[in-house]
Amino acid sequence: MQNTHNRERIGILLFVVSFGAVAGTPVVRGQSSLSGIAQAQGKLDAAAASFIAISRNHDGDSHTQMISGADKTQEPGQGSVPNAVDIVRDPSDVAPPVGNRDPQIVKVSLVAQELEGKLDTVLGATYEYWTFNGKVPGPMIRVRQGDTVEVTLKNEGRLVSHSIDLHAALGPGGGMELTEAKQGESRTFTFKAIVPGVFVYHCGTNLAAQHIANGMYGLIIVEPPGGLPHVDHEFYVMQGEIYTVEDLGGQGHQKMSLSKLMDERPEYFVFNGAVGALTEQHPMHAKVGETIRIFFGVGGPNLISSPHIIGQVLERVYNEGSFTSPPLTSVQTTVVPPGGATILEIKPQVPGSYKLVDHALVRVARSLVGAIEVTGPANRDLFHDGPSQ
C-alpha cells in the first residue's frame, strides 16, 4: 500500500514540476499543494562531459592528447541518502571542442566502478550503479576524424567483468573482446576514428543490457576536420532506463529486476542517471539569444526516445548523429533509438524555464525531465500574456 501511494505521489509531483513553468504555476518537487496541482492541470488542459582532464604531451614529432583518470568518486554527503554517492554527470561537463588541428594520438582511460548511488534523494532511494569513471553517463570522449585513439579500461569492480563497445570503432565488437577485463584487470586496444559523428559507447559484457541499464554508457564525438560551428553553450545529456523490483517511488536500496529488464518494463526513465538530475541538481543555463547545443544519446538499453523541448522548435538536428549529412532544420520532435545519438540546437528568444522531455509523455511521471533556465529581457513582440492589443 505504501509503495502504491509513493508511486502515485511521485507521478503527480513529477508531472506538475515538469510542466509547471509552461503552465505558469510555480510548483516545486516535494510540494503537495493540491491547489497548485489543480491550477497547473487547468492551464495544461488549455495549452494541451569531470570532462576528463586533458594534457598535451610532446614526444618527438608526435602529439598525444591524454584523456586520463576516473572522476573522483564522491564520499557520501550529508543529504537524505546516507552511504551512497552522487553518480549524476553535470550536463555542462562537456569535453572541449577539438578545434582546427591535425590528427593526433588520443589516450582514453576508463575505469569500471560499481557504486551504491543516489537514485532519488527526495525519497531516499539508492541503486547499485555500474559506471564508467563513477558517473552516469560515462565521460564524453571527443576526438577528431583521423585521430588514433588508445583506450584503456581498468576494472575496479568487485562483482563482474566489464568491457567497452565503442560504436565509432570499426572492428569486431567495437573493442569489446579486446577490453574484456576481470576484476582488478586492465585492458587496452587502439583504433583509428575515421568516421565523423556522434556515437554511443557502452559495456558489451554479457548480459550487455544489464550492464547498460545499470549505467555503463556514454558518448564519443568524432568531429570532422575544422571542428563544429561555434555555439555559446554545449551540454551532454543521455537517457536511460532503470529496472527495479519495487515500483516507482520506493525508498531505500532498490534491487534490479532482471525479469522487468527482459520484459522491457522500466520503473524509472532518467536523464544522466537519476531522478531530478537535470532539474534539482544540474539544470542547464543560458541567456536569451544564446545558441545551445545538446549532445543527446540514448543508453537505453531497450526503448526509443522522442526528445522535445517544450516551447522551442529545434533549429538544427544532426539526425542519427551524422556529420556527413546536412542537419535537419525547424524540427519539433525527433527520434533517437537505443544505442543512438543526435545533436539538438536551439536559440531561445524568450526568457523562462524550458523543459526537455521525451514526448512519450507518461515518462515524465517516471522521472524523465530536464530544465533549461533562460534569463534575459522579455520579448513581447514574440510572446506575451493577454490579448494581442
ZINOR-V354897 format. One record per residue. RES is the residue in one letter. PSI is psi in whole degrees, -180 to 180 (* if undefined). OMEGA is omega as a letter, one per 20 degrees, with the letter a starting at -180 (* if undefined). D_CENTER is the distance of its C-alpha to the mean C-alpha in Angstrom with 1 decimal. Layout:
BEGIN
RES|PSI|OMEGA|D_CENTER  RES|PSI|OMEGA|D_CENTER
END
This chain:
BEGIN
M|-41|r|32.6  Q|-41|r|30.5  N|-41|r|27.3  T|-42|r|28.2  H|-45|r|28.7  N|-39|a|25.3  R|-46|r|23.6  E|-41|a|25.4  R|-50|a|24.9  I|-33|r|21.2  G|-46|r|21.0  I|-46|a|23.3  L|-43|r|21.8  L|-36|r|18.2  F|-42|r|19.7  V|-43|a|21.8  V|-46|a|19.3  S|-27|a|16.9  F|2|a|20.0  G|-42|a|22.3  A|-36|r|21.9  V|-40|a|22.6  A|-15|r|25.5  G|12|a|26.7  T|117|a|27.0  P|87|r|25.6  V|133|r|24.4  V|155|a|22.1  R|135|a|20.4  G|-15|r|23.2  Q|137|a|25.9  S|32|a|28.2  S|112|r|30.3  L|-33|r|31.6  S|-39|r|33.0  G|-42|r|29.6  I|-43|a|28.1  A|-43|r|31.2  Q|-46|a|31.0  A|-42|a|27.4  Q|-40|r|28.2  G|-44|a|31.3  K|-33|r|29.6  L|-40|r|26.8  D|-35|r|29.6  A|-31|a|31.1  A|-16|a|28.0  A|*|*|26.8  A|*|*|9.5  S|105|r|14.0  F|130|r|13.7  I|136|a|16.2  A|140|a|19.6  I|130|r|21.4  S|143|a|25.2  R|124|r|27.4  N|141|r|30.5  H|112|a|33.5  D|99|a|35.4  G|-129|a|38.4  D|-2|a|37.3  S|155|r|33.8  H|127|a|30.6  T|123|r|28.0  Q|119|a|24.6  M|121|r|23.5  I|106|a|19.9  S|154|r|20.7  G|143|r|20.2  A|149|r|17.8  D|142|a|16.2  K|127|r|18.8  T|125|a|18.4  Q|144|r|19.0  E|153|r|22.1  P|133|a|22.1  G|-167|a|22.4  Q|24|a|24.8  G|-157|a|22.6  S|-3|a|23.2  V|94|a|21.8  P|158|r|24.2  N|29|r|23.9  A|155|a|20.1  V|162|r|17.6  D|117|a|14.5  I|0|a|11.6  V|130|r|8.8  R|126|r|7.6  D|128|a|8.8  P|-18|r|7.1  S|-3|r|10.7  D|75|a|10.7  V|137|r|11.2  A|143|a|13.9  P|152|r|17.0  P|150|a|18.4  V|-24|r|21.0  G|-163|a|23.6  N|89|a|27.0  R|168|r|27.9  D|162|r|29.5  P|148|r|27.9  Q|179|r|27.7  I|131|r|26.8  V|124|r|23.3  K|125|a|23.0  V|127|r|19.7  S|116|r|19.9  L|143|a|17.5  V|121|r|18.4  A|121|a|17.8  Q|135|r|17.9  E|117|a|18.5  L|144|r|18.0  E|110|a|18.9  G|164|a|15.9  K|111|r|15.7  L|-44|r|14.3  D|105|a|16.1  T|-26|r|18.1  V|-47|a|20.2  L|-7|r|21.5  G|34|a|21.6  A|139|r|19.6  T|166|a|18.5  Y|147|r|17.3  E|101|r|17.9  Y|145|r|14.6  W|127|a|15.1  T|161|r|13.0  F|117|r|13.2  N|29|r|14.5  G|5|a|14.0  K|160|r|10.3  V|122|i|7.1  P|176|r|5.7  G|173|a|9.1  P|143|r|10.5  M|129|r|10.3  I|129|a|13.7  R|118|a|15.6  V|176|r|19.1  R|148|r|21.9  Q|129|a|23.5  G|-12|r|26.4  D|149|r|25.0  T|122|a|25.9  V|120|r|23.0  E|118|a|24.1  V|126|r|21.5  T|127|r|22.6  L|122|r|21.0  K|130|a|22.6  N|104|r|22.4  E|8|r|22.9  G|167|a|22.3  R|-6|a|25.3  L|-51|a|24.9  V|170|r|24.2  S|158|r|23.8  H|163|r|20.6  S|-176|r|20.1  I|130|r|17.8  D|110|r|17.8  L|120|a|16.7  H|-14|r|17.0  A|-9|a|18.4  A|121|a|21.2  L|96|a|24.3  G|163|a|26.1  P|126|r|26.5  G|4|a|23.4  G|23|a|21.3  G|-1|a|22.6  M|-51|a|22.0  E|-33|a|25.7  L|-17|a|26.3  T|5|r|23.7  E|112|a|24.4  A|126|r|25.1  K|173|a|26.8  Q|127|r|26.6  G|-8|a|27.7  E|159|r|27.7  S|139|r|26.2  R|148|a|26.0  T|141|r|25.7  F|164|a|25.7  T|139|r|25.9  F|161|r|25.0  K|127|a|25.6  A|95|a|22.8  I|-12|a|25.0  V|120|r|22.7  P|152|r|20.6  G|-177|r|17.2  V|119|a|13.5  F|149|r|13.2  V|147|r|11.2  Y|154|a|12.6  H|166|r|13.0  C|137|a|15.9  G|5|a|18.8  T|140|r|21.2  N|131|i|22.9  L|110|a|21.7  A|-40|a|18.6  A|-35|r|17.1  Q|-45|r|17.6  H|-41|r|16.0  I|-47|a|12.8  A|-29|r|12.9  N|-4|r|13.4  G|7|a|10.2  M|77|r|11.5  Y|160|r|9.3  G|-173|r|8.0  L|144|r|9.2  I|125|a|12.7  I|124|r|14.1  V|102|a|17.9  E|146|r|19.4  P|164|r|22.8  P|135|a|25.9  G|-13|r|26.1  G|-173|r|22.3  L|157|r|20.4  P|148|a|22.0  H|140|r|21.6  V|166|a|19.4  D|-34|a|19.5  H|140|r|15.8  E|141|r|12.7  F|159|a|9.1  Y|111|a|6.0  V|133|r|2.9  M|142|a|2.3  Q|137|r|5.1  G|170|r|7.5  E|142|r|11.1  I|129|a|13.4  Y|107|a|17.1  T|153|r|19.5  V|-47|r|23.3  E|157|r|23.6  D|163|r|22.7  L|136|r|19.9  G|10|r|21.0  G|164|r|22.6  Q|158|a|23.4  G|-165|a|23.7  H|131|r|22.5  Q|121|r|20.8  K|149|r|21.9  M|143|r|20.2  S|108|r|22.1  L|-32|r|22.7  S|-40|r|24.7  K|-37|r|22.0  L|-46|a|19.7  M|-29|r|22.6  D|-2|a|23.3  E|49|a|19.7  R|76|a|19.8  P|148|r|16.8  E|-34|a|17.5  Y|139|r|14.0  F|133|a|11.1  V|149|r|8.0  F|132|r|4.8  N|36|r|3.8  G|-24|a|7.0  A|164|r|9.8  V|132|r|11.9  G|11|a|12.1  A|-42|a|9.1  L|16|r|9.0  T|-65|a|12.6  E|-39|a|14.8  Q|-54|a|13.2  H|67|r|11.4  P|150|r|12.2  M|149|a|12.2  H|143|r|15.8  A|173|r|18.2  K|158|r|21.8  V|134|r|23.7  G|-5|r|24.3  E|148|r|21.5  T|138|a|19.4  I|131|r|15.6  R|126|r|13.4  I|116|r|9.8  F|114|a|8.5  F|124|r|6.7  G|162|r|6.6  V|110|r|7.6  G|-39|a|8.3  G|-131|k|10.7  P|-3|a|13.2  N|-33|a|15.5  L|146|r|14.7  I|147|r|14.2  S|147|r|12.1  S|76|a|14.0  P|139|a|11.9  H|140|r|14.3  I|113|a|14.8  I|124|a|17.8  G|7|r|20.7  Q|151|r|19.6  V|130|a|20.5  L|116|a|18.2  E|-41|r|20.5  R|141|r|19.1  V|119|r|16.9  Y|91|a|16.9  N|132|a|17.4  E|18|r|16.0  G|17|a|14.8  S|135|r|18.6  F|-3|a|20.3  T|-11|r|23.7  S|148|r|23.9  P|143|a|24.2  P|149|r|21.2  L|152|r|21.8  T|152|r|22.8  S|60|a|23.1  V|134|r|20.7  Q|-46|a|20.0  T|139|r|17.5  T|-178|a|16.2  V|132|r|15.3  V|120|r|12.8  P|164|r|14.0  P|135|a|12.6  G|13|r|12.4  G|173|a|12.2  A|167|r|10.6  T|178|r|11.9  I|131|r|12.3  L|131|r|13.0  E|133|r|15.7  I|166|r|17.5  K|86|a|20.4  P|137|r|21.1  Q|-6|a|24.9  V|134|r|25.1  P|156|r|23.9  G|-174|a|22.1  S|117|a|18.9  Y|135|a|16.8  K|125|r|14.5  L|122|a|11.4  V|167|r|12.0  D|125|a|12.4  H|5|q|16.2  A|81|b|17.1  L|-15|r|17.7  V|-20|r|18.8  R|-20|r|15.2  V|-41|r|15.1  A|-8|r|17.7  R|29|r|15.6  S|1|a|13.1  L|94|r|10.7  V|142|r|11.0  G|161|a|9.9  A|137|r|12.7  I|108|a|13.9  E|117|a|17.2  V|126|r|19.8  T|158|r|23.2  G|-178|a|26.5  P|150|r|29.7  A|157|r|30.1  N|80|a|30.8  R|-22|r|33.5  D|-25|a|34.4  L|-32|a|31.1  F|123|r|30.2  H|162|r|32.3  D|152|r|33.6  G|-177|a|37.0  P|169|a|39.3  S|-28|a|39.4  Q|*|*|42.6
END
